Amino acid sequence: VYLDQWGPMDQLKHGLIEKNNDGKSSYYNTSGINIFQNFDRVRYVKSGKFIEFYKNKKQGVADSNGNIIISPIFDSCYIYEKYNLILARLDKKYGLFDIHGSCLTSFNYDDMSIFGEYSIVIVKKDNRFGAINMQGKEIIPCEFEELKIDRDNICYGVQQDSITGKFGVFDHTHDSGPHEEGR
């Protein structure tokens, strides 16, 4: 029994003890009850409410009681606990789940960037950018060369159309635009 590499007290502070046999680990709570068995490794999210776990070199997500939220079939999973979202990658494509394990998008995006403070996810598909909301609904179609979030709140999104060379600005409600030509 030993402490995990993610920090000297990371697992123990959440009441998790690891037992390793031949490269496979089982995890017990401090009462001695087996929570996870035969996993490659587990890692608690900072709050301790969720666990990213690995089994057979694939990743999944569980709650702190060991209840699996997302099965370990993904190349990677990242929990955005603050926004109740989980970003997952499978075969070089990205998709989005809510924190309860409901799939919000298909896995047809080449990249995703979550901007929770604006309630928007910038997505890339077929070398074009667009945006979805936090529920997975498309709000800006994937047809732009660039789509940016202005962190100074001057504008929330900018598009560039390579055919006309013009720029457009989307307002904070992410209405389809462009509304006006920009500089």
Secondary structure, 3 states (H helix, E strand, C coil): CECCCCCCCHHHHCCEEEEEECCEEEEEECCCCEEEEEECEEEECCCCCEEEEEECCEEEEEECCCCEEEEEEECEEEEEHHHCEEEEEECCEEEEEECCCCECCCCCECEEEEEHHHCEEEEEECCEEEEEECCCCEEEEEEECCEECCCCCCCCEEEECCCCCCEEEECCCCCCCCCCECC
